[in-house]
Amino acid sequence: MSLCATASREAAEPLAGTAATARTWLLVEQTGPWGAKALTASHLDPALGRALEAATKGTGVRVALIRRPGRHADRHDATRHRLFLAHTTPGRSWIRTTTVADPQTALGLDFAALGAGEHGDLWEPYTGEPLVLVCTNGKRDRCCALLGRPLAADLAAAGTEVWEVTHIGGHRFAPTLFVLPYGYAYGRTSPSLAADAVAAARSGRIALDHCRGRSTWDRPAQAADLAVRELLGEDRADVLDVVHTDRLLPQPPSPQAPTRSQDPSPQAPTRSQDPPPQAPTRPQAPAPSPGSRSPQAPKPPHDTASRDTAPHDTAVTGEEAPAWTVTLAHSDGRAWRVTVEQRAEGAPAPASCGAPLDPPARMAVTAVTAVTATPDSTALSG
């Protein structure tokens, strides 16, 4: 049976807009083997794993286990655990770290505040090299082990601050790479591409090649961010931010007018009295997406639950296929409105090894329009 990474590569499945979604990451060092759901299937106390999953739900914090590259004997004698907290919002990115004897202490964290980017001087600021995470959990998907572990070993040999991680989404894009503090993910990563991504992060930049998106945002916004960056040739990590994302509603069918044989009731409008309303088009009827700001719910933008499978992974076809407008702002005052559609195109392929064959769901950017006093608007074909 073909590996999911091979099928995705052969289908030329686009990478943009496929990163896992989380504003803040809690990384817990746990040596030894990992199961498919590592928080409850490893040497970490499964009760603690379940408690962390429950405590972080809906906060914008995602929990993952990490370990150093190399052989992973079935050890039970680890007495110290390195912990990292990393927030990825543009202009407010940070990493804090500590070492503990018992990771149970993580349950005392204020996850709502951490998801919003407030660390409250917790632990120590991390000032070292960019943190690089490579997914290697073969029990979750064999592509991650077969392709990820050699990459992690190569990076470690080159002196990179690299950790193996249990899950960062997108097995079919293995080997997958995630770089903190900016939170950009990469897929189909070669050692040279990984080295470029790390070098860019050192200087506050990102590598655009094979980039999947910034985990801070939901997947339509990830695709929009990368489209604007490609248009501008902009690689500075924190100069672009997502202002809001609006879901575009599908156009409803037009109401049918009564026929001559019908006898409308006195309350029914006639053409001369009250013409039927014109059906709105998609751009005229936006509705906020689950992660956007609203006056009634002043939460940080793109409040996406820390889950393994996001709703954007499932392809939806026909008129019900979702679409969004994403507004992005540059630190120099420029802004753009980006139209993104979810499409089901390409040859059917598995989302992970052993999964059924389905059309890949991709985020297609159909237009990028300047919305401030800038040069002429630019449109991209989807």
C-alpha positions, -999 to 999 in steps of 0.1 A, spaced: 0 0 0 13 34 -9 24 58 18 2 88 23 31 111 18 39 95 -15 3 98 -27 1 135 -16 34 143 -33 24 125 -65 -9 144 -65 9 177 -61 -14 185 -32 -8 222 -22 8 229 12 -6 264 19 -33 265 46 -27 231 61 -9 239 94 -23 228 127 -41 256 145 -30 269 179 -20 303 192 0 289 220 19 256 224 27 237 256 55 212 249 62 186 276 94 165 274 86 128 277 111 102 269 104 66 258 79 54 232 47 72 222 14 57 212 -10 70 185 -26 94 211 6 101 230 -8 122 258 -26 91 270 -4 64 255 32 71 267 52 71 299 33 103 308 6 96 333 -25 91 312 -47 108 338 -24 139 334 -27 137 297 -65 136 298 -65 165 323 -43 186 301 -66 179 271 -96 190 291 -79 220 306 -67 234 273 -99 228 253 -111 260 237 -82 281 251 -61 283 219 -34 262 236 -22 230 221 -3 203 240 23 180 225 51 158 238 87 162 228 119 143 231 154 146 218 163 128 185 180 94 187 172 59 200 143 58 223 147 29 247 117 20 269 129 42 298 110 48 330 138 65 349 136 101 335 135 124 366 134 158 349 111 171 322 118 202 301 87 223 294 82 250 268 54 275 263 54 293 230 30 320 218 29 327 181 8 359 175 26 384 152 44 411 172 38 392 205 57 360 199 75 346 229 89 313 244 91 305 281 108 275 296 114 255 328 125 221 340 104 202 365 105 169 383 67 163 379 49 176 347 17 176 369 26 212 377 15 222 343 -21 217 354 -18 249 375 -13 271 344 -38 297 334 -45 284 299 -70 310 290 -44 337 297 -17 318 279 -39 313 248 -44 351 248 -6 356 249 -3 366 286 25 347 303 26 368 334 64 364 337 59 327 341 91 305 341 122 318 323 124 335 289 139 313 263 167 331 245 184 304 225 182 293 189 148 289 172 130 258 184 126 233 157 100 204 160 99 174 137 69 150 138 83 115 143 54 96 159 52 64 138 24 49 159 2 78 147 14 76 111 43 56 97 53 84 73 62 105 103 87 79 115 101 68 82 106 104 69 107 125 101 132 106 122 161 108 96 154 146 92 155 151 130 187 132 132 203 152 104 193 185 121 206 174 155 239 164 139 242 199 124 237 215 158 201 226 154 180 230 185 156 203 173 131 181 192 110 152 180 73 160 186 42 137 188 19 155 164 18 188 145 -8 177 119 -5 167 82 10 133 82 8 132 44 32 161 41 59 143 60 85 151 69 68 180 87 87 208 104 75 234 129 96 265 139 91 286 170 86 313 181 68 324 149 48 292 145 52 286 108 49 250 96 66 233 66 59 202 47 79 177 25 110 192 42 145 184 30 175 191 53 185 221 32 150 236 34 150 230 71 183 248 74 169 277 54 138 279 77 160 280 108 183 306 94 154 328 84 138 325 119 171 336 135 167 370 117 129 373 123 120 360 89 103 329 74 111 307 45 83 308 20 93 276 1 71 246 12 55 267 39 21 254 52 11 285 72 12 301 107 -5 281 134 -19 313 150 -47 314 124 -73 292 110 -66 276 77 -83 301 54 -62 329 71 -30 308 67 -36 305 30 -44 343 27 -12 352 46 10 331 23 -8 345 -8 -1 381 2 35 372 11 40 356 -23 25 386 -40 48 411 -21 79 388 -18 75 396 20 94 372 43 95 393 76 76 372 101 57 398 120 49 425 95 16 409 84 -14 402 107 -49 390 101 -75 415 111 -105 393 107 -120 364 88 -156 365 75 -174 334 63 -192 339 30 -227 324 28 -238 304 -2 -264 321 -24 -299 308 -15 -323 299 -43 -345 327 -56 -381 325 -43 -406 315 -70 -433 339 -80 -469 326 -79 -482 312 -112 -515 323 -128 -533 292 -115 -523 301 -80 -545 323 -58 -522 341 -34 -536 350 0 -543 387 8 -512 387 30 -489 375 2 -471 404 -15 -479 411 -52 -453 424 -76 -468 459 -75 -470 460 -37 -438 444 -24 -414 427 -48 -396 397 -35 -362 405 -20 -332 399 -43 -311 370 -31 -277 382 -18 -245 371 -34 -217 357 -14 -198 390 -9 -230 407 3 -238 384 31 -207 377 52 -210 360 85 -182 359 111 -162 327 112 -158 309 145 -125 326 151 -131 362 142 -137 391 166 -171 404 174 -184 432 198 -203 406 219 -174 382 221 -141 400 226 -119 370 223 -86 369 204 -90 363 167 -92 328 153 -100 310 185 -95 275 172 -97 245 195 -66 224 199 -77 193 180 -61 169 157 -86 172 129 -98 206 119 -131 210 100 -112 224 70 -97 189 64 -130 176 52 -138 184 16 -172 198 8 -184 200 -27 -210 219 -47 -227 251 -36 -222 243 1 -184 245 -3 -173 272 22 -156 304 13 -142 333 33 -128 368 30 -97 374 51 -85 409 58 -48 413 64 -28 444 75 8 453 70 28 471 96 34 499 70 -4 507 69 -13 487 37 -41 462 38 -56 435 16 -88 415 14 -83 380 3 -110 356 -10 -104 320 -1 -125 290 -12 -123 254 0 -121 231 -30 -121 194 -35 -98 189 -64 -72 165 -76 -68 127 -75 -83 110 -44 -56 104 -18 -55 93 19 -52 119 46 -30 95 65 -17 59 60 -46 35 59 -72 62 56 -98 60 28 -92 77 -5 -109 111 -7 -104 142 -28 -80 165 -9 -96 196 6 -74 226 -3 -76 263 4 -77 281 -29 -70 318 -30 -91 333 -58 -85 370 -53 -62 394 -34 -74 430 -34 -58 461 -19 -82 479 4 -62 510 12 -46 538 -8 -21 515 -26 -14 507 -62 -41 490 -83 -57 460 -68 -43 427 -78 -63 395 -85 -49 360 -84 -66 332 -103 -75 302 -81 
